[in-house]
Structures are given as C-alpha cells and as structure tokens.
Amino acid sequence: MSTTPPVIQRFIAATNAGDTAAFLEAFTPDAFLSDWGRDFTGRDGIASWNETDNIGVQSKFRLLEVEPNGADAYRVRLAVSGNGYNGEGTMAFTLTGGRIARLVIS
C-alpha cells in the first residue's frame, strides 16, 4: 500500500471521531464532492453531505487501499460502517495545497 497523504488520514480520522470541524477543514473552501452523482460544492455543500451521509449517520471508515492516480490524485478504497451506507467503496481524491479539492465517491 502506498503512503496515505496526511489530509486523507485526517479525513478518515475526523469521520471516525465524529469531528465535523476537522472534517470540513480537510477541504478547500471551494471543494467539490460527488457521491454517486449527487453533487455538493464548497464547504457549505460538503457540510450538508456530511450531515446526511457521513458523520451525521455515525459513519466509520477503515482504510483498505491507497493508490496514486496522477499528480496529487489518489484512489482510496474504504470499508464503511455506521447508520447509513455499509460496505466497501472507492473514493477518488484530488488534493491542492494539502487539502481535498475534489472527492468523487463511486
């Protein structure tokens, strides 16, 4: 497994700790998140997704695999549990300045 970028480690740790402030701080102010075609923009949009689909439903992440996918891009496979989605999933991260600029969940 390749080295996991610190911001992706923070994204996982903040989710697992239920720390919304730390979770949102992992993203750039103008970040984009797409969850199976449902799109959210900026920290306000991502905060909305977080409430309905992530920390708001007590999600927990277990890292399974990290693969570089180009410059500042990573494909991350996670096992997800909680009171929402449960199972494995892939997240495609694009990083800018040590934060998440784009996250596509598929």
Biopython code that builds the backbone (N, CA, C, O; Angstrom):
import numpy as np
from Bio.PDB.StructureBuilder import StructureBuilder

atoms = [
    (1, "MET", "N", (0.862, -1.180, 0.000)),
    (1, "MET", "CA", (0.000, 0.000, 0.000)),
    (1, "MET", "C", (0.901, 1.234, 0.000)),
    (1, "MET", "O", (1.895, 1.278, 0.724)),
    (2, "SER", "N", (0.561, 2.215, -0.795)),
    (2, "SER", "CA", (1.369, 3.418, -0.802)),
    (2, "SER", "C", (1.093, 4.271, 0.422)),
    (2, "SER", "O", (0.135, 4.040, 1.161)),
    (3, "THR", "N", (1.935, 5.243, 0.619)),
    (3, "THR", "CA", (1.779, 6.136, 1.757)),
    (3, "THR", "C", (0.489, 6.945, 1.596)),
    (3, "THR", "O", (0.200, 7.479, 0.525)),
    (4, "THR", "N", (-0.262, 7.019, 2.667)),
    (4, "THR", "CA", (-1.519, 7.772, 2.652)),
    (4, "THR", "C", (-1.213, 9.234, 2.944)),
    (4, "THR", "O", (-0.615, 9.540, 3.976)),
    (5, "PRO", "N", (-1.615, 10.153, 2.052)),
    (5, "PRO", "CA", (-1.377, 11.579, 2.303)),
    (5, "PRO", "C", (-2.005, 12.009, 3.637)),
    (5, "PRO", "O", (-3.077, 11.530, 4.005)),
    (6, "PRO", "N", (-1.337, 12.907, 4.349)),
    (6, "PRO", "CA", (-1.842, 13.340, 5.660)),
    (6, "PRO", "C", (-3.285, 13.833, 5.641)),
    (6, "PRO", "O", (-4.032, 13.556, 6.580)),
    (7, "VAL", "N", (-3.698, 14.552, 4.605)),
    (7, "VAL", "CA", (-5.065, 15.081, 4.590)),
    (7, "VAL", "C", (-6.090, 13.955, 4.461)),
    (7, "VAL", "O", (-7.191, 14.066, 5.001)),
    (8, "ILE", "N", (-5.753, 12.886, 3.763)),
    (8, "ILE", "CA", (-6.673, 11.745, 3.681)),
    (8, "ILE", "C", (-6.721, 11.031, 5.029)),
    (8, "ILE", "O", (-7.779, 10.558, 5.445)),
    (9, "GLN", "N", (-5.583, 10.952, 5.709)),
    (9, "GLN", "CA", (-5.568, 10.402, 7.074)),
    (9, "GLN", "C", (-6.469, 11.238, 7.982)),
    (9, "GLN", "O", (-7.229, 10.690, 8.781)),
    (10, "ARG", "N", (-6.383, 12.581, 7.859)),
    (10, "ARG", "CA", (-7.220, 13.475, 8.682)),
    (10, "ARG", "C", (-8.701, 13.313, 8.347)),
    (10, "ARG", "O", (-9.542, 13.322, 9.246)),
    (11, "PHE", "N", (-9.026, 13.167, 7.068)),
    (11, "PHE", "CA", (-10.397, 12.962, 6.600)),
    (11, "PHE", "C", (-10.987, 11.710, 7.273)),
    (11, "PHE", "O", (-12.112, 11.741, 7.773)),
    (12, "ILE", "N", (-10.227, 10.626, 7.281)),
    (12, "ILE", "CA", (-10.677, 9.372, 7.891)),
    (12, "ILE", "C", (-10.782, 9.530, 9.407)),
    (12, "ILE", "O", (-11.792, 9.152, 9.998)),
    (13, "ALA", "N", (-9.752, 10.083, 10.037)),
    (13, "ALA", "CA", (-9.738, 10.238, 11.495)),
    (13, "ALA", "C", (-10.863, 11.143, 11.973)),
    (13, "ALA", "O", (-11.502, 10.846, 12.983)),
    (14, "ALA", "N", (-11.118, 12.236, 11.271)),
    (14, "ALA", "CA", (-12.188, 13.168, 11.660)),
    (14, "ALA", "C", (-13.547, 12.495, 11.550)),
    (14, "ALA", "O", (-14.402, 12.667, 12.420)),
    (15, "THR", "N", (-13.748, 11.727, 10.482)),
    (15, "THR", "CA", (-15.011, 10.989, 10.342)),
    (15, "THR", "C", (-15.171, 10.016, 11.497)),
    (15, "THR", "O", (-16.220, 9.979, 12.140)),
    (16, "ASN", "N", (-14.133, 9.224, 11.764)),
    (16, "ASN", "CA", (-14.220, 8.205, 12.806)),
    (16, "ASN", "C", (-14.426, 8.812, 14.186)),
    (16, "ASN", "O", (-15.044, 8.188, 15.048)),
    (17, "ALA", "N", (-13.913, 10.025, 14.407)),
    (17, "ALA", "CA", (-14.059, 10.706, 15.694)),
    (17, "ALA", "C", (-15.352, 11.517, 15.787)),
    (17, "ALA", "O", (-15.691, 12.028, 16.855)),
    (18, "GLY", "N", (-16.077, 11.636, 14.667)),
    (18, "GLY", "CA", (-17.281, 12.464, 14.665)),
    (18, "GLY", "C", (-16.961, 13.941, 14.788)),
    (18, "GLY", "O", (-17.770, 14.706, 15.311)),
    (19, "ASP", "N", (-15.788, 14.357, 14.312)),
    (19, "ASP", "CA", (-15.308, 15.739, 14.448)),
    (19, "ASP", "C", (-15.608, 16.524, 13.170)),
    (19, "ASP", "O", (-14.799, 16.558, 12.244)),
    (20, "THR", "N", (-16.782, 17.150, 13.138)),
    (20, "THR", "CA", (-17.223, 17.867, 11.938)),
    (20, "THR", "C", (-16.278, 19.001, 11.569)),
    (20, "THR", "O", (-15.974, 19.178, 10.390)),
    (21, "ALA", "N", (-15.807, 19.769, 12.537)),
    (21, "ALA", "CA", (-14.920, 20.902, 12.240)),
    (21, "ALA", "C", (-13.642, 20.412, 11.559)),
    (21, "ALA", "O", (-13.223, 20.975, 10.548)),
    (22, "ALA", "N", (-13.027, 19.373, 12.106)),
    (22, "ALA", "CA", (-11.803, 18.830, 11.497)),
    (22, "ALA", "C", (-12.093, 18.230, 10.125)),
    (22, "ALA", "O", (-11.277, 18.351, 9.212)),
    (23, "PHE", "N", (-13.244, 17.587, 9.974)),
    (23, "PHE", "CA", (-13.631, 17.019, 8.685)),
    (23, "PHE", "C", (-13.713, 18.120, 7.632)),
    (23, "PHE", "O", (-13.124, 17.994, 6.558)),
    (24, "LEU", "N", (-14.435, 19.196, 7.928)),
    (24, "LEU", "CA", (-14.605, 20.281, 6.949)),
    (24, "LEU", "C", (-13.287, 20.993, 6.665)),
    (24, "LEU", "O", (-13.057, 21.454, 5.547)),
    (25, "GLU", "N", (-12.429, 21.085, 7.667)),
    (25, "GLU", "CA", (-11.132, 21.752, 7.497)),
    (25, "GLU", "C", (-10.232, 20.987, 6.528)),
    (25, "GLU", "O", (-9.282, 21.561, 5.997)),
    (26, "ALA", "N", (-10.507, 19.716, 6.287)),
    (26, "ALA", "CA", (-9.709, 18.923, 5.338)),
    (26, "ALA", "C", (-9.949, 19.358, 3.887)),
    (26, "ALA", "O", (-9.160, 19.022, 3.004)),
    (27, "PHE", "N", (-11.022, 20.094, 3.638)),
    (27, "PHE", "CA", (-11.391, 20.501, 2.280)),
    (27, "PHE", "C", (-10.997, 21.940, 1.984)),
    (27, "PHE", "O", (-10.968, 22.779, 2.884)),
    (28, "THR", "N", (-10.693, 22.225, 0.716)),
    (28, "THR", "CA", (-10.503, 23.616, 0.285)),
    (28, "THR", "C", (-11.850, 24.325, 0.384)),
    (28, "THR", "O", (-12.889, 23.666, 0.346)),
    (29, "PRO", "N", (-11.857, 25.656, 0.510)),
    (29, "PRO", "CA", (-13.131, 26.379, 0.616)),
    (29, "PRO", "C", (-14.066, 26.150, -0.577)),
    (29, "PRO", "O", (-15.287, 26.186, -0.422)),
    (30, "ASP", "N", (-13.501, 25.914, -1.760)),
    (30, "ASP", "CA", (-14.320, 25.741, -2.971)),
    (30, "ASP", "C", (-14.367, 24.283, -3.443)),
    (30, "ASP", "O", (-14.602, 24.016, -4.622)),
    (31, "ALA", "N", (-14.145, 23.358, -2.534)),
    (31, "ALA", "CA", (-14.074, 21.937, -2.881)),
    (31, "ALA", "C", (-15.376, 21.449, -3.529)),
    (31, "ALA", "O", (-16.447, 22.032, -3.363)),
    (32, "PHE", "N", (-15.225, 20.354, -4.274)),
    (32, "PHE", "CA", (-16.347, 19.692, -4.946)),
    (32, "PHE", "C", (-16.399, 18.247, -4.470)),
    (32, "PHE", "O", (-15.372, 17.573, -4.400)),
    (33, "LEU", "N", (-17.605, 17.770, -4.140)),
    (33, "LEU", "CA", (-17.807, 16.383, -3.739)),
    (33, "LEU", "C", (-18.964, 15.820, -4.550)),
    (33, "LEU", "O", (-20.026, 16.436, -4.647)),
    (34, "SER", "N", (-18.750, 14.647, -5.130)),
    (34, "SER", "CA", (-19.811, 13.941, -5.857)),
    (34, "SER", "C", (-19.969, 12.559, -5.245)),
    (34, "SER", "O", (-19.013, 11.786, -5.185)),
    (35, "ASP", "N", (-21.179, 12.251, -4.792)),
    (35, "ASP", "CA", (-21.491, 10.966, -4.168)),
    (35, "ASP", "C", (-22.500, 10.257, -5.063)),
    (35, "ASP", "O", (-23.704, 10.502, -4.982)),
    (36, "TRP", "N", (-21.988, 9.371, -5.922)),
    (36, "TRP", "CA", (-22.826, 8.637, -6.869)),
    (36, "TRP", "C", (-23.744, 9.585, -7.644)),
    (36, "TRP", "O", (-24.935, 9.317, -7.801)),
    (37, "GLY", "N", (-23.172, 10.706, -8.131)),
    (37, "GLY", "CA", (-23.923, 11.647, -8.970)),
    (37, "GLY", "C", (-24.648, 12.743, -8.214)),
    (37, "GLY", "O", (-25.207, 13.645, -8.838)),
    (38, "ARG", "N", (-24.658, 12.695, -6.896)),
    (38, "ARG", "CA", (-25.202, 13.803, -6.098)),
    (38, "ARG", "C", (-24.043, 14.742, -5.819)),
    (38, "ARG", "O", (-23.071, 14.349, -5.174)),
    (39, "ASP", "N", (-24.130, 15.985, -6.298)),
    (39, "ASP", "CA", (-23.000, 16.909, -6.269)),
    (39, "ASP", "C", (-23.176, 17.979, -5.197)),
    (39, "ASP", "O", (-24.268, 18.502, -4.977)),
    (40, "PHE", "N", (-22.052, 18.287, -4.533)),
    (40, "PHE", "CA", (-22.016, 19.277, -3.459)),
    (40, "PHE", "C", (-20.791, 20.152, -3.680)),
    (40, "PHE", "O", (-19.712, 19.648, -3.991)),
    (41, "THR", "N", (-20.957, 21.468, -3.519)),
    (41, "THR", "CA", (-19.867, 22.397, -3.789)),
    (41, "THR", "C", (-19.626, 23.295, -2.582)),
    (41, "THR", "O", (-20.563, 23.751, -1.928)),
    (42, "GLY", "N", (-18.345, 23.538, -2.304)),
    (42, "GLY", "CA", (-17.952, 24.416, -1.209)),
    (42, "GLY", "C", (-18.156, 23.735, 0.137)),
    (42, "GLY", "O", (-18.772, 22.674, 0.232)),
    (43, "ARG", "N", (-17.632, 24.364, 1.157)),
    (43, "ARG", "CA", (-17.736, 23.760, 2.488)),
    (43, "ARG", "C", (-19.184, 23.663, 2.966)),
    (43, "ARG", "O", (-19.526, 22.728, 3.690)),
    (44, "ASP", "N", (-20.054, 24.624, 2.569)),
    (44, "ASP", "CA", (-21.463, 24.530, 2.974)),
    (44, "ASP", "C", (-22.122, 23.300, 2.358)),
    (44, "ASP", "O", (-22.867, 22.588, 3.031)),
    (45, "GLY", "N", (-21.846, 23.052, 1.082)),
    (45, "GLY", "CA", (-22.399, 21.872, 0.422)),
    (45, "GLY", "C", (-21.862, 20.591, 1.032)),
    (45, "GLY", "O", (-22.604, 19.635, 1.257)),
    (46, "ILE", "N", (-20.558, 20.583, 1.296)),
    (46, "ILE", "CA", (-19.935, 19.397, 1.884)),
    (46, "ILE", "C", (-20.435, 19.192, 3.317)),
    (46, "ILE", "O", (-20.591, 18.054, 3.759)),
    (47, "ALA", "N", (-20.685, 20.279, 4.042)),
    (47, "ALA", "CA", (-21.258, 20.170, 5.392)),
    (47, "ALA", "C", (-22.638, 19.528, 5.331)),
    (47, "ALA", "O", (-22.989, 18.732, 6.202)),
    (48, "SER", "N", (-23.421, 19.866, 4.317)),
    (48, "SER", "CA", (-24.749, 19.267, 4.132)),
    (48, "SER", "C", (-24.624, 17.765, 3.887)),
    (48, "SER", "O", (-25.337, 16.973, 4.503)),
    (49, "TRP", "N", (-23.715, 17.370, 2.983)),
    (49, "TRP", "CA", (-23.485, 15.944, 2.711)),
    (49, "TRP", "C", (-23.012, 15.235, 3.985)),
    (49, "TRP", "O", (-23.459, 14.130, 4.294)),
    (50, "ASN", "N", (-22.109, 15.878, 4.713)),
    (50, "ASN", "CA", (-21.570, 15.291, 5.934)),
    (50, "ASN", "C", (-22.688, 14.990, 6.935)),
    (50, "ASN", "O", (-22.666, 13.957, 7.604)),
    (51, "GLU", "N", (-23.651, 15.883, 7.033)),
    (51, "GLU", "CA", (-24.752, 15.712, 7.984)),
    (51, "GLU", "C", (-25.670, 14.552, 7.585)),
    (51, "GLU", "O", (-26.134, 13.808, 8.448)),
    (52, "THR", "N", (-25.934, 14.395, 6.286)),
    (52, "THR", "CA", (-26.895, 13.377, 5.837)),
    (52, "THR", "C", (-26.253, 12.036, 5.506)),
    (52, "THR", "O", (-26.929, 11.008, 5.544)),
    (53, "ASP", "N", (-24.949, 12.024, 5.179)),
    (53, "ASP", "CA", (-24.336, 10.812, 4.641)),
    (53, "ASP", "C", (-23.048, 10.374, 5.331)),
    (53, "ASP", "O", (-22.503, 9.325, 4.988)),
    (54, "ASN", "N", (-22.551, 11.138, 6.283)),
    (54, "ASN", "CA", (-21.251, 10.792, 6.859)),
    (54, "ASN", "C", (-21.313, 10.870, 8.393)),
    (54, "ASN", "O", (-21.881, 9.978, 9.023)),
    (55, "ILE", "N", (-20.752, 11.897, 8.991)),
    (55, "ILE", "CA", (-20.734, 11.991, 10.450)),
    (55, "ILE", "C", (-22.154, 12.014, 11.018)),
    (55, "ILE", "O", (-22.393, 11.483, 12.103)),
    (56, "GLY", "N", (-23.088, 12.618, 10.305)),
    (56, "GLY", "CA", (-24.482, 12.677, 10.765)),
    (56, "GLY", "C", (-25.140, 11.315, 10.901)),
    (56, "GLY", "O", (-26.140, 11.182, 11.605)),
    (57, "VAL", "N", (-24.594, 10.296, 10.236)),
    (57, "VAL", "CA", (-25.110, 8.920, 10.359)),
    (57, "VAL", "C", (-24.056, 8.000, 10.988)),
    (57, "VAL", "O", (-24.068, 6.786, 10.782)),
    (58, "GLN", "N", (-23.148, 8.604, 11.757)),
    (58, "GLN", "CA", (-22.125, 7.883, 12.531)),
    (58, "GLN", "C", (-21.272, 6.946, 11.672)),
    (58, "GLN", "O", (-20.950, 5.834, 12.091)),
    (59, "SER", "N", (-20.909, 7.402, 10.466)),
    (59, "SER", "CA", (-20.053, 6.584, 9.606)),
    (59, "SER", "C", (-18.684, 6.395, 10.241)),
    (59, "SER", "O", (-18.164, 7.271, 10.932)),
    (60, "LYS", "N", (-18.126, 5.235, 9.987)),
    (60, "LYS", "CA", (-16.753, 4.912, 10.377)),
    (60, "LYS", "C", (-16.058, 4.354, 9.143)),
    (60, "LYS", "O", (-16.639, 3.571, 8.392)),
    (61, "PHE", "N", (-14.808, 4.765, 8.939)),
    (61, "PHE", "CA", (-14.028, 4.335, 7.785)),
    (61, "PHE", "C", (-12.865, 3.452, 8.231)),
    (61, "PHE", "O", (-12.218, 3.723, 9.242)),
    (62, "ARG", "N", (-12.610, 2.401, 7.469)),
    (62, "ARG", "CA", (-11.413, 1.580, 7.635)),
    (62, "ARG", "C", (-10.706, 1.554, 6.288)),
    (62, "ARG", "O", (-11.263, 1.103, 5.287)),
    (63, "LEU", "N", (-9.477, 2.041, 6.277)),
    (63, "LEU", "CA", (-8.698, 2.141, 5.052)),
    (63, "LEU", "C", (-8.303, 0.751, 4.563)),
    (63, "LEU", "O", (-7.748, -0.046, 5.320)),
    (64, "LEU", "N", (-8.592, 0.467, 3.300)),
    (64, "LEU", "CA", (-8.233, -0.812, 2.703)),
    (64, "LEU", "C", (-7.072, -0.679, 1.728)),
    (64, "LEU", "O", (-6.203, -1.550, 1.673)),
    (65, "GLU", "N", (-7.050, 0.413, 0.953)),
    (65, "GLU", "CA", (-6.036, 0.555, -0.097)),
    (65, "GLU", "C", (-5.939, 2.019, -0.532)),
    (65, "GLU", "O", (-6.936, 2.739, -0.582)),
    (66, "VAL", "N", (-4.717, 2.434, -0.842)),
    (66, "VAL", "CA", (-4.467, 3.769, -1.400)),
    (66, "VAL", "C", (-3.569, 3.593, -2.610)),
    (66, "VAL", "O", (-2.528, 2.940, -2.533)),
    (67, "GLU", "N", (-3.977, 4.181, -3.732)),
    (67, "GLU", "CA", (-3.156, 4.129, -4.947)),
    (67, "GLU", "C", (-3.035, 5.528, -5.523)),
    (67, "GLU", "O", (-4.045, 6.209, -5.701)),
    (68, "PRO", "N", (-1.805, 5.977, -5.820)),
    (68, "PRO", "CA", (-1.661, 7.234, -6.554)),
    (68, "PRO", "C", (-2.370, 7.104, -7.895)),
    (68, "PRO", "O", (-2.364, 6.040, -8.514)),
    (69, "ASN", "N", (-2.979, 8.200, -8.335)),
    (69, "ASN", "CA", (-3.749, 8.192, -9.574)),
    (69, "ASN", "C", (-3.465, 9.473, -10.351)),
    (69, "ASN", "O", (-4.387, 10.164, -10.784)),
    (70, "GLY", "N", (-2.168, 9.787, -10.523)),
    (70, "GLY", "CA", (-1.777, 11.034, -11.187)),
    (70, "GLY", "C", (-1.214, 12.004, -10.171)),
    (70, "GLY", "O", (-1.051, 11.673, -8.997)),
    (71, "ALA", "N", (-0.920, 13.201, -10.635)),
    (71, "ALA", "CA", (-0.354, 14.236, -9.766)),
    (71, "ALA", "C", (-1.390, 14.685, -8.744)),
    (71, "ALA", "O", (-2.465, 15.157, -9.114)),
    (72, "ASP", "N", (-1.075, 14.543, -7.467)),
    (72, "ASP", "CA", (-1.963, 14.961, -6.371)),
    (72, "ASP", "C", (-3.336, 14.309, -6.433)),
    (72, "ASP", "O", (-4.320, 14.895, -5.982)),
    (73, "ALA", "N", (-3.414, 13.099, -6.988)),
    (73, "ALA", "CA", (-4.683, 12.369, -7.065)),
    (73, "ALA", "C", (-4.475, 10.961, -6.510)),
    (73, "ALA", "O", (-3.429, 10.344, -6.711)),
    (74, "TYR", "N", (-5.480, 10.479, -5.819)),
    (74, "TYR", "CA", (-5.401, 9.174, -5.159)),
    (74, "TYR", "C", (-6.736, 8.452, -5.270)),
    (74, "TYR", "O", (-7.802, 9.059, -5.163)),
    (75, "ARG", "N", (-6.656, 7.159, -5.485)),
    (75, "ARG", "CA", (-7.820, 6.282, -5.442)),
    (75, "ARG", "C", (-7.735, 5.545, -4.113)),
    (75, "ARG", "O", (-6.752, 4.862, -3.829)),
    (76, "VAL", "N", (-8.779, 5.692, -3.305)),
    (76, "VAL", "CA", (-8.782, 5.140, -1.954)),
    (76, "VAL", "C", (-9.971, 4.191, -1.817)),
    (76, "VAL", "O", (-11.108, 4.535, -2.141)),
    (77, "ARG", "N", (-9.679, 3.004, -1.334)),
    (77, "ARG", "CA", (-10.738, 2.015, -1.084)),
    (77, "ARG", "C", (-10.947, 1.940, 0.421)),
    (77, "ARG", "O", (-10.001, 1.753, 1.187)),
    (78, "LEU", "N", (-12.217, 2.091, 0.834)),
    (78, "LEU", "CA", (-12.568, 2.106, 2.248)),
    (78, "LEU", "C", (-13.661, 1.089, 2.547)),
    (78, "LEU", "O", (-14.505, 0.797, 1.700)),
    (79, "ALA", "N", (-13.633, 0.560, 3.751)),
    (79, "ALA", "CA", (-14.778, -0.171, 4.295)),
    (79, "ALA", "C", (-15.536, 0.835, 5.158)),
    (79, "ALA", "O", (-14.945, 1.512, 6.000)),
    (80, "VAL", "N", (-16.840, 0.926, 4.944)),
    (80, "VAL", "CA", (-17.680, 1.916, 5.617)),
    (80, "VAL", "C", (-18.700, 1.184, 6.482)),
    (80, "VAL", "O", (-19.312, 0.209, 6.046)),
    (81, "SER", "N", (-18.876, 1.663, 7.705)),
    (81, "SER", "CA", (-19.927, 1.142, 8.577)),
    (81, "SER", "C", (-20.598, 2.322, 9.265)),
    (81, "SER", "O", (-20.068, 3.433, 9.265)),
    (82, "GLY", "N", (-21.757, 2.079, 9.846)),
    (82, "GLY", "CA", (-22.490, 3.131, 10.550)),
    (82, "GLY", "C", (-23.975, 2.961, 10.338)),
    (82, "GLY", "O", (-24.457, 1.859, 10.077)),
    (83, "ASN", "N", (-24.695, 4.056, 10.451)),
    (83, "ASN", "CA", (-26.152, 4.034, 10.313)),
    (83, "ASN", "C", (-26.611, 4.522, 8.937)),
    (83, "ASN", "O", (-27.772, 4.886, 8.755)),
    (84, "GLY", "N", (-25.691, 4.526, 7.977)),
    (84, "GLY", "CA", (-26.010, 4.859, 6.590)),
    (84, "GLY", "C", (-25.511, 3.731, 5.719)),
    (84, "GLY", "O", (-25.843, 2.567, 5.946)),
    (85, "TYR", "N", (-24.713, 4.070, 4.720)),
    (85, "TYR", "CA", (-24.139, 3.059, 3.827)),
    (85, "TYR", "C", (-23.191, 2.156, 4.617)),
    (85, "TYR", "O", (-22.405, 2.626, 5.440)),
    (86, "ASN", "N", (-23.279, 0.875, 4.355)),
    (86, "ASN", "CA", (-22.353, -0.096, 4.930)),
    (86, "ASN", "C", (-21.819, -0.961, 3.802)),
    (86, "ASN", "O", (-22.591, -1.521, 3.024)),
    (87, "GLY", "N", (-20.499, -1.069, 3.714)),
    (87, "GLY", "CA", (-19.878, -1.869, 2.672)),
    (87, "GLY", "C", (-18.572, -1.220, 2.257)),
    (87, "GLY", "O", (-18.075, -0.309, 2.920)),
    (88, "GLU", "N", (-18.022, -1.701, 1.151)),
    (88, "GLU", "CA", (-16.782, -1.131, 0.633)),
    (88, "GLU", "C", (-17.102, -0.143, -0.468)),
    (88, "GLU", "O", (-18.110, -0.262, -1.166)),
    (89, "GLY", "N", (-16.217, 0.839, -0.610)),
    (89, "GLY", "CA", (-16.405, 1.831, -1.651)),
    (89, "GLY", "C", (-15.086, 2.455, -2.052)),
    (89, "GLY", "O", (-14.082, 2.357, -1.345)),
    (90, "THR", "N", (-15.116, 3.101, -3.208)),
    (90, "THR", "CA", (-13.941, 3.774, -3.742)),
    (90, "THR", "C", (-14.174, 5.273, -3.731)),
    (90, "THR", "O", (-15.241, 5.757, -4.110)),
    (91, "MET", "N", (-13.156, 5.999, -3.291)),
    (91, "MET", "CA", (-13.180, 7.456, -3.294)),
    (91, "MET", "C", (-11.972, 7.933, -4.087)),
    (91, "MET", "O", (-10.849, 7.481, -3.861)),
    (92, "ALA", "N", (-12.213, 8.846, -5.014)),
    (92, "ALA", "CA", (-11.144, 9.438, -5.815)),
    (92, "ALA", "C", (-10.906, 10.855, -5.294)),
    (92, "ALA", "O", (-11.771, 11.723, -5.407)),
    (93, "PHE", "N", (-9.727, 11.073, -4.726)),
    (93, "PHE", "CA", (-9.360, 12.362, -4.137)),
    (93, "PHE", "C", (-8.427, 13.118, -5.072)),
    (93, "PHE", "O", (-7.516, 12.533, -5.658)),
    (94, "THR", "N", (-8.658, 14.420, -5.209)),
    (94, "THR", "CA", (-7.702, 15.326, -5.839)),
    (94, "THR", "C", (-7.333, 16.355, -4.777)),
    (94, "THR", "O", (-8.204, 16.996, -4.188)),
    (95, "LEU", "N", (-6.030, 16.503, -4.540)),
    (95, "LEU", "CA", (-5.547, 17.370, -3.466)),
    (95, "LEU", "C", (-4.937, 18.647, -4.030)),
    (95, "LEU", "O", (-4.337, 18.649, -5.105)),
    (96, "THR", "N", (-5.104, 19.731, -3.281)),
    (96, "THR", "CA", (-4.492, 21.016, -3.608)),
    (96, "THR", "C", (-4.036, 21.655, -2.310)),
    (96, "THR", "O", (-4.833, 21.831, -1.389)),
    (97, "GLY", "N", (-2.753, 22.006, -2.230)),
    (97, "GLY", "CA", (-2.246, 22.713, -1.049)),
    (97, "GLY", "C", (-2.488, 21.973, 0.251)),
    (97, "GLY", "O", (-2.743, 22.601, 1.279)),
    (98, "GLY", "N", (-2.412, 20.640, 0.227)),
    (98, "GLY", "CA", (-2.579, 19.867, 1.442)),
    (98, "GLY", "C", (-4.014, 19.698, 1.897)),
    (98, "GLY", "O", (-4.264, 19.260, 3.020)),
    (99, "ARG", "N", (-4.969, 20.043, 1.028)),
    (99, "ARG", "CA", (-6.396, 19.870, 1.336)),
    (99, "ARG", "C", (-7.065, 19.135, 0.171)),
    (99, "ARG", "O", (-6.489, 18.981, -0.906)),
    (100, "ILE", "N", (-8.290, 18.690, 0.421)),
    (100, "ILE", "CA", (-9.075, 17.991, -0.600)),
    (100, "ILE", "C", (-9.784, 19.026, -1.450)),
    (100, "ILE", "O", (-10.585, 19.812, -0.943)),
    (101, "ALA", "N", (-9.490, 19.029, -2.749)),
    (101, "ALA", "CA", (-10.154, 19.950, -3.678)),
    (101, "ALA", "C", (-11.333, 19.274, -4.374)),
    (101, "ALA", "O", (-12.307, 19.927, -4.748)),
    (102, "ARG", "N", (-11.228, 17.957, -4.539)),
    (102, "ARG", "CA", (-12.261, 17.207, -5.251)),
    (102, "ARG", "C", (-12.315, 15.800, -4.676)),
    (102, "ARG", "O", (-11.286, 15.167, -4.441)),
    (103, "LEU", "N", (-13.538, 15.323, -4.456)),
    (103, "LEU", "CA", (-13.756, 13.973, -3.961)),
    (103, "LEU", "C", (-14.926, 13.377, -4.714)),
    (103, "LEU", "O", (-16.039, 13.902, -4.676)),
    (104, "VAL", "N", (-14.662, 12.268, -5.405)),
    (104, "VAL", "CA", (-15.710, 11.577, -6.153)),
    (104, "VAL", "C", (-15.859, 10.185, -5.565)),
    (104, "VAL", "O", (-14.913, 9.397, -5.546)),
    (105, "ILE", "N", (-17.077, 9.893, -5.080)),
    (105, "ILE", "CA", (-17.400, 8.617, -4.472)),
    (105, "ILE", "C", (-18.182, 7.791, -5.478)),
    (105, "ILE", "O", (-19.202, 8.242, -6.000)),
    (106, "SER", "N", (-17.699, 6.565, -5.755)),
    (106, "SER", "CA", (-18.380, 5.715, -6.737)),
    (106, "SER", "C", (-18.262, 4.254, -6.350)),
    (106, "SER", "O", (-18.773, 3.385, -7.056)),
]
sb = StructureBuilder()
sb.init_structure("model")
sb.init_model(0)
sb.init_chain("A")
sb.init_seg("    ")
for serial, (resi, resn, name, xyz) in enumerate(atoms, 1):
    if name == "N":
        sb.init_residue(resn, " ", resi, " ")
    sb.init_atom(name, np.array(xyz, "f"), 0.0, 1.0, " ", f" {name:<3s}", serial, name[0])
structure = sb.get_structure()
